[in-house]
Amino acid sequence: MNKNKTYNIYWRNIEIGQFAEESMDMSYLDGKMISNDSKNAYQFIKIASELDIKSVMLNPQNGIRATLKDETDFIMNVLVLGLDENMELSLKMIVGKQETIDWYLKNVPEEKLLTTKPIVNTGFWYKIKNMFK
């Protein structure tokens, strides 16, 4: 009998879809994210898919925060480790002493800047602009 649960997933206190738990090992959860197709869900997917799971496991500050809510409205803080192209979401439950939860809330961001290539000012207009300095 399958005892895996489905949770509503929230990011920045906004519901972005559901998380269907497929496996749990210690405090780690893996499962399928089912997007609610909102703008916030797409933004979350883009950011979460850029996370490096190993890097986040070594340093939680490289991840982002989210929360899960079950059918009883119990809210669980989770660290988002990463999301793959098949919408498989990896999470770590944040449980334990209040100091642990406080550290998580203070030090793990809700969102990250998306990776973009830096603008290099070596083009034609940059050279012309510098002529008038």
N, C-alpha and C positions, 0 to 999 in steps of 0.2 A: 504494500500500500504506500502510495506516495504522500509523504508528509510535508513536502516542500511548500513554502508559503509564497503568496504574492503580496507585495507591498505597493503602496503609492510612494513614488519617489519625488522628493522636493529638492530644489536647488534655489538658493537665495530666497527661501520661504515661498516659492512658487511651485505648484505641482507641474511636473514635466512629463509624467507618464507613470508606468508601473515597472516594478522589478520582480521578475519571476525567479525565485531562488532555485538553483539547480544543484548546488552543492555547498556544504558548509564544513570547514575544517578549522578547528580552534575558533579564532575570531574572524576568519576570512570567509567571505561569501562570494560565490560566482553564480551568475545567472543571466537571463536575457532581459535587456531593457526594451520595453514597449513604449515608444514615444507617443505623446499625445498630439504630435505634429504642430506644436506651438512654436512661436519664434524663440522663446526661452529654451525649449527642448532642443531645437536645432543648434543653438549657441552652446548648450551644455555638451551635446554630442561632439561638436567640433573641438571644444576644449579637451574633453575627456579622451578623445581619440588621439590627441597629441601627447598625452602623458606616457611616460616610460615606467612600466610597472616596477621594474627592479629599482629604478631611481627613487620612486615614491616609497617603496618598502624600506630602503636605506635611510631616507630622509622624508618624513611625512609632509614637510613644508613644500615639497615638490608636487604634492597632490592638491586636490580641492575638496571642500566640504560639501556634504549633502545630508539629507535626513530621509529615513524610511518611516512610514506610518502603516501599521497593520490595521486589521478590521476592528480592533478594540481601541483604536486611536492612540496606541502606545507609539511614542516617537523614539527612534534610535538614531544617534549620530553615526555617520559613516564617513570614512576617508575613501575618496574615489582614487583607485589605483590605476585604472585604465579601462579603455573600451576598444574592442577590436572591430574589424569590418563586418563581422556577423552579429553585431550588437550584443556581444557577450561582455557584460560589465563585471569588473572585479572590484570588490569593496572590502574594507576592513572595519569591523564594528569598533566603535570607541566606547569602551566600558571600563569599569573599575573605579578607582578612587576619584573623588571630585577634583583633585589636583590634575589628574590626567585629562579629564574632560575640560577643565579650565585652560590647560596648556593648549589643547587642540583648538578650542574656540578662539584663543588669542593668537596662535601662531600659524594655523593652516588657513590659507585664503579661501574665500568662497569662489573666486574665479581667477583666472590667469589671463595675461595678454596672449593673444594668439601669435603663433610664430609667423613672422613676416620677414622678408629680406630687407636689410637696411638700405636706406636711400643713400646712394653714394653721390656726392656733389662734385662730379668731375666732368659733367657734360658741358655743352656749348653755352647754355644760359648761365651756368655757374661762373664760367670764365668771363663772360661779358659783365656780369654783376660785379665781379671782383675788379674789373677795370675802373669802376667808378667809385671805389672805396677810398 
